[in-house]
Amino acid sequence: MLKGKVALITGSTSGIGLAAAHVLAEQGINLVLHGLMSNQEGTALAENFTQQYKINTTFSNADLRDPDSIHTFIDNAITKMGSIDILINNAGIQHTESAINFPLNKWNDIIAINLSASFHTIQKSLPSMQKNKWGRIINIASVHGLVGSVNKSAYCAAKHGIVGLTKVVALENAEQGITVNSICPGWVDTPLINDQIKAISEKENLDFEDAKYNLVTAKQPLPEMMNPRQIGEFILFLCSDSARSITGSSLPMDGAWTAQ
Ligand SMILES: NC(=O)c1ccc[n+]([C@@H]2O[C@H](COP(=O)([O-])OP(=O)(O)OC[C@H]3O[C@@H](n4cnc5c(N)ncnc54)[C@H](O)[C@@H]3O)[C@@H](O)[C@H]2O)c1
């Protein structure tokens, strides 16, 4: 059922997005790969996927802080691949600092990349999904779309925003065969959280692995960081026909972080 569909995954050059790309490619889903790397590296990455999985791929390094670049990115992807059937808004950045000291440029970048970019990709992708009467939009939010943590004002504002955007777009497309959901992960082992682990390591004089354990267990009852592939498998389930009634949801995958 999913073989031959086209998935666009923002931020698929690293971490969760890259793992999700492998999981979807294994099912014969064609891919629009995207992220901050040179055109040469990105084209090579896409070529590797094409060779390994016998699928069609393309790559873009559009900067998600720029709405015009996002529009061109989506237009080119539709022209090249024919449609976008599955949109995974995954790209994101982090910066931690108290609200009173939070740098304005970091605030603007986090809101642009972690929130507004998803509005732009959704707006540009919906017409082709509506035409086909089928679509899957999956936003990678965070537990921080459901709860707050100190020093994460911009990140929490953006992720709570994504949860709201998910509900509205789901309501507006409920009769169109399009589902719209957010996944809200706890700690996932990717480069995004390295600075936070290093900060604990320096402050508490711990090696990297012990600092990582402390970071996880400070919030998550389940004392284990998730592997990015686990999120990829959850994405695949949300794309399946079995998940067609799940829409408008923001689904924690968080080792009971938000059960407390
Ligand atoms: N790692 C975690 O613990 C965790 C937990 C919950 C949610 N998330 C969310 O998961 C998503 C993926 O994060 P990750 O952990 O895989 O991070 P990552 O740092 O491994 O990957 C981030 C991706 O976003 C892309 N990106 C960053 N800035 C960009 C920009 N200006 N324009 C275009 N692309 C840009 C990068 O190139 C990269 O491909 C993010 O939205 C993040 O908030 C991560």
The ligand as an SDF file (V2000), in Angstrom:
LIG
                    3D

 44 48  0  0  0  0  0  0  0  0999 V2000
   16.8840   14.1390   20.0470 N   0  0  0  0  0  0  0  0  0  0  0  0
   15.9140   14.2560   20.9320 C   0  0  0  0  0  0  0  0  0  0  0  0
   16.0500   13.9040   22.1120 O   0  0  0  0  0  0  0  0  0  0  0  0
   14.5660   14.7880   20.4980 C   0  0  0  0  0  0  0  0  0  0  0  0
   13.4920   14.6740   21.4010 C   0  0  0  0  0  0  0  0  0  0  0  0
   12.2410   15.1620   21.0300 C   0  0  0  0  0  0  0  0  0  0  0  0
   12.0780   15.7630   19.8080 C   0  0  0  0  0  0  0  0  0  0  0  0
   13.1170   15.8830   18.9480 N   0  0  0  0  0  0  0  0  0  0  0  0
   12.8780   16.5390   17.6690 C   0  0  0  0  0  0  0  0  0  0  0  0
   13.2130   15.6700   16.6220 O   0  0  0  0  0  0  0  0  0  0  0  0
   13.5370   16.4180   15.4580 C   0  0  0  0  0  0  0  0  0  0  0  0
   14.8380   15.8820   14.8630 C   0  0  0  0  0  0  0  0  0  0  0  0
   15.8830   16.1070   15.7840 O   0  0  0  0  0  0  0  0  0  0  0  0
   17.1940   15.2040   15.8880 P   0  0  0  0  0  0  0  0  0  0  0  0
   17.3450   14.9040   17.3210 O   0  0  0  0  0  0  0  0  0  0  0  0
   17.1540   14.1270   14.9030 O   0  0  0  0  0  0  0  0  0  0  0  0
   18.2900   16.3190   15.5150 O   0  0  0  0  0  0  0  0  0  0  0  0
   19.5710   16.3400   14.5520 P   0  0  0  0  0  0  0  0  0  0  0  0
   20.3740   17.5080   15.0230 O   0  0  0  0  0  0  0  0  0  0  0  0
   20.2150   15.0030   14.4940 O   0  0  0  0  0  0  0  0  0  0  0  0
   18.9410   16.6620   13.1050 O   0  0  0  0  0  0  0  0  0  0  0  0
   18.3740   17.9210   12.8170 C   0  0  0  0  0  0  0  0  0  0  0  0
   18.1140   18.0350   11.3210 C   0  0  0  0  0  0  0  0  0  0  0  0
   17.5300   19.3350   11.0740 O   0  0  0  0  0  0  0  0  0  0  0  0
   18.2510   19.9670   10.0050 C   0  0  0  0  0  0  0  0  0  0  0  0
   18.2480   21.4170   10.1710 N   0  0  0  0  0  0  0  0  0  0  0  0
   18.6740   22.1370   11.2480 C   0  0  0  0  0  0  0  0  0  0  0  0
   18.5790   23.4530   10.9900 N   0  0  0  0  0  0  0  0  0  0  0  0
   18.0720   23.5810    9.7320 C   0  0  0  0  0  0  0  0  0  0  0  0
   17.7700   24.6840    8.8970 C   0  0  0  0  0  0  0  0  0  0  0  0
   17.9700   25.9550    9.2620 N   0  0  0  0  0  0  0  0  0  0  0  0
   17.2740   24.4370    7.6620 N   0  0  0  0  0  0  0  0  0  0  0  0
   17.1110   23.1720    7.2330 C   0  0  0  0  0  0  0  0  0  0  0  0
   17.3840   22.0850    7.9860 N   0  0  0  0  0  0  0  0  0  0  0  0
   17.8590   22.2980    9.2140 C   0  0  0  0  0  0  0  0  0  0  0  0
   19.6690   19.4040   10.1150 C   0  0  0  0  0  0  0  0  0  0  0  0
   20.3850   19.5740    8.8940 O   0  0  0  0  0  0  0  0  0  0  0  0
   19.3800   17.9410   10.4650 C   0  0  0  0  0  0  0  0  0  0  0  0
   19.1340   17.2120    9.2890 O   0  0  0  0  0  0  0  0  0  0  0  0
   13.6200   17.8760   15.9140 C   0  0  0  0  0  0  0  0  0  0  0  0
   12.4310   18.5500   15.5480 O   0  0  0  0  0  0  0  0  0  0  0  0
   13.7240   17.7650   17.4230 C   0  0  0  0  0  0  0  0  0  0  0  0
   13.2200   18.9040   18.0690 O   0  0  0  0  0  0  0  0  0  0  0  0
   14.3720   15.4030   19.2620 C   0  0  0  0  0  0  0  0  0  0  0  0
  1  2  1  0
  2  3  2  0
  2  4  1  0
  4  5  1  0
  4 44  2  0
  5  6  2  0
  6  7  1  0
  7  8  2  0
  8  9  1  0
  8 44  1  0
  9 10  1  0
  9 42  1  0
 10 11  1  0
 11 12  1  0
 11 40  1  0
 12 13  1  0
 13 14  1  0
 14 15  2  0
 14 16  1  0
 14 17  1  0
 17 18  1  0
 18 19  2  0
 18 20  1  0
 18 21  1  0
 21 22  1  0
 22 23  1  0
 23 24  1  0
 23 38  1  0
 24 25  1  0
 25 26  1  0
 25 36  1  0
 26 27  1  0
 26 35  1  0
 27 28  2  0
 28 29  1  0
 29 30  1  0
 29 35  2  0
 30 31  1  0
 30 32  2  0
 32 33  1  0
 33 34  2  0
 34 35  1  0
 36 37  1  0
 36 38  1  0
 38 39  1  0
 40 41  1  0
 40 42  1  0
 42 43  1  0
M  CHG  2   8   1  16  -1
M  END
$$$$
